[in-house]
Amino acid sequence: MAKAKTSYVCSDCGAHNSKWAGQCTDCGAWNTLTETSISAPRVAAGVSATTLEALSGDLEYRHATGFGEFDRVLGGGLVPGAVVLLGGDPGVGKSTLLQQVSAKLMRSVPVCYATGEESLRQIGQRSLRLGLDAAAMNLLSDTSLENILSEARRCKARVLIIDSMQTMTSQEVLSAPGSVAQLRDCVGKIVQFAKQNDVAVFIIGHVTKEGAIAGPRVVEHMVDTVLYFESDPSSRYSMIRSVKNRFGASGEMGVFAMTEAGFLEVSNPSAIFLSRDSVDEPGSVVSVAWEGSRPLLVEIQALVADGNSNYAKRLAQGVEQNRLALLLAVLQRHGSLSVTDEDVFVNVVGGLRINETAVDLPILLAIVSSFRNKAAPERLVCFGEVGLAGEIRPVRFGTERIAAAAKQGFTRAIVPNGNVPKQCPKGIDVVGVRKLSDALDAAF
């Protein structure tokens, strides 16, 4: 018997090396090379070419998951043949959500739920606890990927759920479960199975301590959609965000509430990120952020306190830390307000993280409001990017943001002059500003 050849694979970038080294020569990561066996290449069966007009069925058809928020994150529903990778911290509710989704999907299509982490009795207990009508669901507790795919073919499943990827093993790879070689080979077989049989597949993935999905990055490139479960331990609300989606907008977000009966979708997320009792207090300003394909009203809070040390503190939660330091410099230069000796704290209510610059103006207004101990006008909303020269730059979807604020009952909006619509929505007064000084005069 010929001796199996070995290679050393980087767990971060997937690069192959003939010898072990402390540092990967491709990505520069340390202590990421793991030994793996190299198997002989498999000869794939030939596939004949075809044309679009020869395809049968509705090309735009998608499976409805039963959760409108989950369908939104997926881009309008589950596409047949798509491979979706769902990652999140342990205990955040990945298995619970997908078991609820599978119970709703099986009303219209056959579903196969395969787990390598739990027993069938544990799945049954969760189904009973959640009150799911899933007695006819195809269940399988196994770690052999070949057996799982064979059973999915046998029961003619149109949706396959694998929980989790790190427990699956392929007979053709000799390394341990969860290794780089196993993950790459198993995900490759799953993608091939999904495309050839038009079966939608959900894969649950573990995450590292940094919050990224465990395994080589090439795994995320192989699948069609990558979703991240975000949850604040102090809140009963959880968010699912798409960081990659071949069938919809990336960056889309869905909000869910965890209850005793499982997850419930939140159809109006703006309501949970707004606290009417605190909006009228100094240091609080409402803004309109854009998440995926919809506007989201959020409350920006700021606290300016006397510094007790020689070094003023700057702390930002929900927005970029370096962006806060930049905005404070602009405020000092173009707003005639210096908080050099003051501690400044900024927070986005609800644990939401905003990565766009549209909240620059609300952050500065909240800081000025706290510093002067003067509340912003009632029913005021604002958004806009602040430049280094003190100019207020327009942001995308300005008209849609103003319309969303008007629907929530806001009567005044301070926006960049370039975002003032030709016809303002009824019930809201839109004030366009060009400079930071103009915005401060309009707000206070």
C-alpha positions in Angstrom: 0.0 0.0 0.0 1.4 3.4 -1.0 2.2 5.8 1.8 -0.2 8.7 2.0 1.3 12.0 1.2 1.0 14.8 3.7 0.8 18.6 3.5 0.6 21.5 5.9 -2.4 23.7 5.4 -2.9 27.2 6.9 -6.2 27.4 8.8 -6.6 31.1 8.0 -6.0 31.3 4.2 -5.9 27.6 3.2 -2.5 27.8 1.6 -0.5 24.5 1.2 3.1 24.1 2.4 5.3 21.1 2.0 7.0 21.6 5.3 5.9 22.8 8.7 6.8 26.4 9.6 5.8 28.7 12.5 4.5 31.3 10.1 2.4 31.0 7.0 4.3 32.3 3.9 1.1 33.5 2.2 -0.9 35.4 4.9 1.8 35.8 7.6 -0.3 34.2 10.4 1.6 32.4 13.1 1.0 28.8 14.3 -1.8 28.1 11.8 -0.2 25.3 9.8 -1.8 21.9 10.4 -0.8 18.5 8.9 -3.3 16.9 6.6 -3.3 14.0 4.2 -3.4 14.5 0.4 -5.8 12.1 -1.4 -5.7 11.3 -5.0 -7.9 13.7 -7.1 -11.3 12.4 -7.9 -12.5 12.3 -11.5 -15.9 14.1 -11.7 -18.6 12.8 -13.9 -19.1 14.7 -17.1 -22.0 17.3 -17.2 -23.6 18.3 -20.4 -24.1 22.0 -21.2 -27.7 23.4 -21.6 -29.5 26.6 -22.3 -31.6 28.9 -20.1 -34.7 28.2 -22.1 -34.3 24.5 -21.5 -34.5 24.9 -17.7 -37.8 23.7 -16.2 -39.8 25.5 -13.5 -40.0 29.0 -12.3 -36.5 30.5 -12.1 -37.6 33.2 -9.6 -39.2 30.7 -7.2 -38.1 30.9 -3.6 -39.1 28.9 -0.5 -40.8 31.0 2.1 -39.3 30.2 5.5 -42.3 31.4 7.5 -40.4 34.4 9.0 -40.6 37.6 7.1 -37.5 39.0 8.7 -35.5 35.8 7.8 -36.8 36.0 4.2 -35.6 39.6 4.1 -32.1 38.6 5.2 -32.0 35.8 2.6 -33.0 38.3 -0.1 -36.7 37.4 -0.4 -36.7 33.7 0.5 -34.7 30.6 0.3 -33.4 29.8 -3.3 -33.4 26.1 -4.3 -29.9 24.9 -4.6 -28.5 27.7 -2.3 -26.0 26.9 0.5 -26.4 29.2 3.5 -23.8 29.3 6.3 -25.1 30.5 9.7 -22.6 31.4 12.4 -23.0 32.8 15.9 -21.8 32.5 19.5 -22.6 29.3 21.4 -26.1 29.3 22.9 -27.3 32.3 20.8 -30.1 30.2 19.3 -28.9 29.0 15.9 -30.3 25.5 16.3 -33.6 26.8 17.8 -34.2 29.2 14.9 -33.4 26.6 12.2 -35.6 24.1 13.8 -38.5 26.6 13.8 -37.7 27.4 10.1 -37.6 23.7 9.2 -41.0 23.1 10.9 -42.5 25.9 8.8 -40.8 24.8 5.6 -41.9 21.2 5.8 -45.5 22.3 5.3 -44.7 22.8 1.6 -41.4 20.9 0.9 -39.7 17.8 2.5 -37.0 18.7 5.0 -34.2 16.7 6.4 -32.6 17.8 9.7 -29.2 16.3 10.3 -27.3 16.9 13.6 -23.9 15.8 14.8 -24.1 17.5 18.2 -27.4 16.3 19.6 -29.4 13.1 20.0 -32.8 12.7 18.4 -34.4 12.8 21.8 -32.9 16.2 22.4 -34.3 17.5 19.1 -37.7 16.1 20.1 -37.6 17.7 23.5 -36.8 21.1 21.9 -39.6 20.6 19.3 -42.0 19.8 22.2 -40.9 22.8 24.2 -41.3 25.2 21.3 -44.7 23.7 20.4 -43.7 22.9 16.8 -45.9 20.7 14.6 -43.0 18.7 13.1 -43.8 15.1 13.8 -43.2 14.1 10.2 -39.8 15.8 9.9 -36.9 13.6 8.7 -34.4 13.5 11.5 -30.9 12.1 11.4 -28.2 12.0 14.1 -24.9 11.2 12.4 -21.5 12.7 11.6 -20.8 10.9 8.4 -21.4 13.4 5.6 -21.7 10.6 2.9 -24.5 9.0 4.9 -26.3 12.3 5.5 -26.3 13.1 1.8 -27.5 9.6 0.9 -30.4 9.8 3.4 -31.3 13.3 2.0 -31.6 11.7 -1.5 -33.6 8.8 -0.2 -36.2 11.0 1.5 -36.2 13.4 -1.4 -35.6 16.4 0.8 -35.7 19.8 -0.8 -34.2 21.5 2.2 -31.3 20.0 4.2 -30.1 21.4 7.6 -26.7 20.4 8.9 -25.9 21.1 12.6 -23.0 21.7 12.7 -20.2 21.8 10.1 -17.4 21.2 12.6 -18.8 17.8 13.5 -19.0 16.4 10.0 -16.4 14.0 8.6 -15.7 12.7 5.1 -14.5 9.1 4.6 -12.0 10.3 2.0 -10.2 12.6 4.5 -8.2 11.0 7.4 -7.9 14.1 9.6 -10.0 14.9 12.7 -13.4 16.5 12.5 -13.2 20.3 12.4 -9.8 20.4 10.8 -9.1 22.5 7.7 -9.0 19.5 5.4 -12.3 18.1 6.7 -14.1 21.5 6.4 -12.9 22.2 2.9 -13.8 18.7 1.6 -17.1 18.5 3.4 -18.3 22.0 2.3 -17.2 21.2 -1.3 -19.3 18.0 -1.3 -22.3 19.8 0.2 -22.1 22.6 -2.5 -21.9 20.0 -5.2 -24.8 18.1 -3.8 -26.9 21.2 -3.5 -26.3 22.4 -7.0 -26.7 19.1 -8.7 -29.9 18.2 -6.9 -31.4 21.7 -6.5 -31.6 21.2 -2.7 -31.3 24.2 -0.4 -28.8 23.6 2.4 -28.4 25.4 5.8 -25.0 24.9 7.5 -24.5 25.9 11.1 -20.9 26.9 11.8 -18.9 27.5 15.0 -17.3 30.9 15.6 -13.9 31.8 17.0 -13.2 34.0 20.1 -12.9 36.9 17.7 -16.5 36.3 16.4 -15.6 35.0 13.0 -16.8 31.7 11.6 -14.2 29.0 12.5 -12.3 27.4 9.7 -10.5 28.7 6.6 -11.9 31.8 4.8 -12.2 29.8 1.7 -15.3 28.1 3.2 -17.2 31.4 3.2 -16.2 31.9 -0.5 -17.6 28.5 -1.4 -21.1 29.0 0.0 -23.8 31.3 -1.5 -24.8 33.2 1.7 -23.1 33.9 5.0 -25.2 35.0 8.0 -24.1 36.1 11.4 -26.1 35.8 14.6 -25.6 38.9 16.7 -27.0 39.0 20.3 -26.5 41.2 23.3 -26.6 39.2 26.5 -28.4 42.1 28.3 -31.2 42.2 25.6 -33.8 39.7 24.6 -33.5 40.8 21.0 -31.2 39.1 18.5 -30.2 40.2 15.0 -29.2 38.2 12.0 -27.0 40.1 9.5 -26.0 38.9 6.0 -22.3 39.6 5.2 -22.5 37.8 1.9 -25.5 37.0 -0.3 -25.4 36.0 -4.0 -29.2 36.3 -4.1 -29.9 39.5 -2.3 -28.4 42.6 -0.7 -25.4 42.0 1.7 -25.7 43.9 5.0 -29.4 43.1 5.3 -30.5 42.7 8.9 -33.4 40.9 10.6 -34.5 41.4 14.2 -35.9 38.6 16.4 -37.2 38.4 20.0 -36.4 35.4 22.0 -39.4 34.1 24.0 -40.3 30.9 25.8 -41.9 29.7 22.6 -38.8 30.4 20.5 -38.0 33.3 18.2 -40.6 35.8 17.2 -39.8 38.3 14.4 -39.9 42.0 15.0 -41.7 43.7 12.1 -41.0 47.2 13.3 -37.4 47.3 14.6 -37.3 51.1 15.0 -39.7 50.7 17.9 -37.2 48.7 20.0 -34.3 51.1 19.3 -36.2 54.2 20.4 -36.9 55.1 24.0 -39.5 57.8 24.2 -38.7 58.5 27.8 -35.1 59.4 27.2 -35.4 61.2 23.9 -36.5 64.4 25.7 -33.4 64.3 27.9 -30.2 66.3 27.2 -27.6 64.2 25.3 -30.1 62.2 23.3 -30.8 62.6 19.5 -32.7 60.4 17.1 -31.2 59.5 13.8 -32.1 57.4 10.7 -29.6 54.7 9.8 -29.8 52.6 6.7 -29.6 48.8 7.3 -29.6 46.7 4.1 -32.6 47.8 2.2 -34.6 49.7 4.8 -34.3 52.7 7.1 -34.0 52.2 10.9 -34.6 54.9 13.5 -32.1 54.7 16.3 -31.3 56.8 19.4 -27.8 58.2 19.8 -26.9 59.1 23.4 -23.9 61.1 24.5 -22.6 62.0 27.9 -20.0 64.8 28.5 -18.6 64.7 32.1 -15.8 66.5 33.9 -12.5 64.7 33.5 -10.9 63.3 36.6 -7.5 62.7 35.2 -4.9 64.3 32.9 -6.1 62.2 30.0 -9.7 62.7 28.8 -11.6 59.5 28.1 -13.2 58.8 24.7 -15.5 55.8 24.6 -17.9 54.9 21.7 -20.3 51.9 21.7 -22.1 51.1 18.5 -20.0 53.5 16.4 -16.3 53.6 15.4 -14.0 54.8 18.1 -11.6 56.6 15.8 -14.5 58.4 14.2 -15.5 59.9 17.5 -12.1 61.5 17.9 -12.3 63.0 14.4 -15.7 64.5 15.0 -14.6 66.1 18.3 -11.8 67.8 16.4 -14.2 69.1 13.8 -16.5 70.3 16.6 -13.7 72.2 18.2 -12.5 73.8 15.0 -15.8 74.6 13.2 -18.4 74.4 16.0 -16.5 76.8 18.4 -16.9 74.2 21.2 -14.0 72.5 23.0 -14.3 69.4 25.1 -10.6 68.7 25.3 -10.7 68.4 29.1 -14.0 66.5 29.3 -14.8 62.8 29.2 -17.0 62.0 26.2 -19.1 58.8 26.0 -21.3 57.9 23.0 -23.7 55.0 22.8 -26.2 53.6 20.3 -29.3 52.4 22.2 -30.3 48.8 21.8 -26.8 47.3 21.2 -26.9 48.1 17.5 -23.7 48.8 15.6 -23.7 51.4 12.9 -20.9 51.5 10.3 -22.1 54.3 8.1 -21.2 58.0 8.3 -24.8 59.2 8.3 -24.8 59.4 12.2 -21.9 61.9 12.3 -24.3 64.9 12.7 -26.5 63.2 15.3 -23.4 62.3 17.4 -22.2 65.9 17.4 -25.7 67.3 18.3 -26.0 64.8 21.1 -22.5 65.8 22.5 -23.4 69.5 22.3 -26.8 68.8 23.9 -25.1 67.0 26.9 -22.4 69.6 27.2 -24.9 72.5 27.4 -27.3 70.4 29.4 -30.0 71.4 26.9 -32.3 68.8 25.3 -32.8 68.8 21.6 -36.2 69.9 20.3 -39.0 67.4 20.7 -39.8 65.2 17.7 -36.5 66.1 16.0 -34.6 63.7 13.8 -31.3 64.3 11.9 -28.7 62.6 9.8 -25.7 63.6 7.7 -22.0 63.1 7.2 -19.6 65.7 8.7 -16.5 66.6 6.7 -13.2 67.8 8.0 -14.0 71.3 6.8 -17.2 71.4 8.8 -19.4 70.8 5.8 -22.5 68.6 6.0 -22.4 66.1 3.2 -25.5 64.3 1.8 -26.0 60.6 2.3 -27.7 57.9 0.3 -31.5 57.3 0.5 -32.2 60.7 2.0 -35.8 60.9 0.9 -36.5 57.4 2.2 -35.0 58.3 5.6 -37.2 61.4 5.9 -40.3 59.5 4.9 -39.5 56.8 7.6 -39.1 59.5 10.2 -42.4 61.1 9.2 -44.2 57.7 9.6 -42.9 57.4 13.2 -44.4 60.8 14.1 -41.3 63.1 13.9 -42.2 66.6 12.9 -38.8 68.2 12.2 -35.7 66.9 10.4 -32.2 68.5 10.1 -30.6 67.0 7.0 -27.8 67.9 4.6 -28.9 70.5 2.0 -28.3 67.9 -0.7 -30.9 65.6 0.8 -33.8 68.0 1.0 -36.5 66.5 -1.2 -38.4 68.5 -3.8 -41.7 67.5 -2.1 -41.4 66.9 1.6 -43.7 64.3 3.2 -46.7 65.6 5.1 -46.4 66.5 8.7 -42.6 67.0 8.8 -40.6 70.2 8.4 -37.2 69.6 6.7 -34.4 71.9 7.4 -31.4 71.7 5.0 -27.9 72.7 6.4 -24.6 73.2 4.7 -22.2 73.6 7.6 -21.9 72.4 11.1 -22.5 75.8 12.6 -25.8 76.0 10.7 -26.9 72.6 12.1 -26.1 73.8 15.7 -28.1 77.0 15.2 -31.1 75.0 13.8 -31.0 72.5 16.6 -30.4 74.8 19.6 
